[in-house]
Amino acid sequence: MQKTSKLYALMHGKCPHCRRGDIFTGSLYGFNVQHTNTICGHCGQRFEIEPGYFYAAMYVSYAMNCAEMIALGIATYVLSGGNLEFESLWLYLTVIFTGCLILAPFNYRYSRVILLHWLSPKIKYNANFDKP
């Protein structure tokens, strides 16, 4: 079996320990509620390392949300021809808040994935799970 890359595991929400099991149930967008699995179905790694561990994901989500709001504001400025009149305030507010609402499930999922993969010193990748 081929080694699973870190980028693939990040993009697809896979376990940081084995890079095989799913961190979440359900799809990113759909008629389901996203839940974080308690343990990895492949290697048994516990995702919530300690009680309240995912509260730190709020800070990651906040940083992602700020970057998205700035990018949406700049995109609106460029696409509207640089219009900064008072009347265009509602255009900016509508675009930014609609973007935040649409990207909320993305931020929820990937803030936890980033926290588990990059900011968790306790979880290390074990390449032995890639062997058949």
C-alpha positions in Angstrom: 0.0 0.0 0.0 1.2 3.5 -0.9 2.2 6.1 1.8 -0.6 8.6 2.4 0.6 12.2 2.1 0.1 14.9 4.7 -1.7 17.1 2.1 -4.1 14.3 1.2 -4.9 13.7 4.9 -5.5 17.4 5.5 -7.7 17.9 2.4 -9.8 14.9 3.1 -10.0 15.2 6.9 -8.1 12.0 7.7 -6.6 11.0 11.1 -3.2 12.6 11.7 -1.9 9.4 13.3 -2.7 6.9 10.6 -3.9 9.2 7.8 -6.6 6.6 6.9 -9.6 7.0 9.3 -12.1 9.8 9.0 -12.1 12.6 11.5 -15.7 13.6 10.6 -19.0 11.9 9.9 -20.9 13.1 6.8 -19.9 15.4 4.1 -18.8 19.1 4.3 -22.0 20.5 2.7 -25.2 18.4 2.7 -28.3 17.6 4.6 -26.5 16.1 7.5 -24.9 17.5 10.7 -21.2 17.3 10.9 -19.9 15.4 14.0 -16.3 14.9 15.0 -15.7 11.2 15.6 -14.5 10.4 19.1 -11.8 7.9 17.9 -10.3 7.0 14.6 -12.1 4.0 13.0 -8.8 2.7 11.6 -6.1 3.1 14.3 -8.1 4.0 17.5 -6.5 7.4 18.0 -8.6 9.5 20.3 -9.3 12.9 18.6 -10.3 15.0 21.6 -7.0 14.5 23.5 -8.3 16.1 26.7 -11.6 17.6 27.8 -12.3 20.9 26.0 -9.4 20.3 23.5 -11.4 21.6 20.5 -12.0 25.0 22.2 -8.6 25.9 20.7 -10.1 25.3 17.2 -12.1 28.5 17.8 -8.9 30.5 17.5 -8.0 28.8 14.3 -11.5 29.3 13.0 -11.3 33.0 14.0 -8.1 33.5 12.0 -9.6 31.7 9.0 -12.7 33.8 9.2 -10.7 37.1 9.4 -8.6 36.1 6.4 -11.8 35.2 4.5 -13.5 38.5 5.4 -10.5 40.5 4.3 -10.2 38.6 1.0 -14.0 39.1 0.3 -13.7 42.8 1.1 -10.7 43.2 -1.3 -12.5 41.1 -4.0 -15.6 43.3 -3.6 -13.5 46.4 -3.9 -11.7 45.2 -7.0 -14.9 43.9 -8.7 -17.0 46.9 -7.9 -14.4 49.2 -9.5 -13.0 50.7 -6.3 -16.3 52.2 -5.2 -16.1 53.2 -1.5 -19.1 55.5 -1.4 -21.5 55.2 1.6 -24.1 53.5 -0.6 -21.7 50.7 -1.4 -21.4 49.9 2.4 -24.4 47.6 2.1 -22.8 45.8 -0.8 -19.7 45.1 1.3 -21.7 44.0 4.3 -23.8 41.7 2.2 -20.9 40.1 0.4 -18.8 39.6 3.6 -21.6 38.3 5.8 -23.0 36.0 3.1 -19.5 34.7 2.5 -19.0 34.0 6.2 -22.3 32.2 6.4 -21.5 30.0 3.4 -18.0 29.2 4.6 -19.1 28.4 8.2 -19.2 24.6 7.7 -15.8 24.8 6.0 -14.3 26.7 8.9 -15.8 24.3 11.5 -14.3 21.3 9.8 -10.9 22.6 8.7 -10.2 24.5 11.9 -10.3 21.1 13.7 -8.3 19.4 11.0 -5.6 22.1 11.2 -5.6 21.9 15.0 -5.2 18.1 14.9 -2.6 18.0 12.1 -0.4 21.0 12.8 -1.0 22.2 16.3 -1.1 19.0 18.2 2.4 17.9 19.5 0.9 14.8 21.1 -0.2 13.2 17.8 2.5 11.9 15.6 2.2 10.2 12.2 2.9 6.4 12.3 3.9 5.1 8.9 3.4 1.5 10.0 -0.4 1.9 9.4 0.4 2.3 5.6 1.8 -1.3 5.4 -0.7 -4.0 4.5 
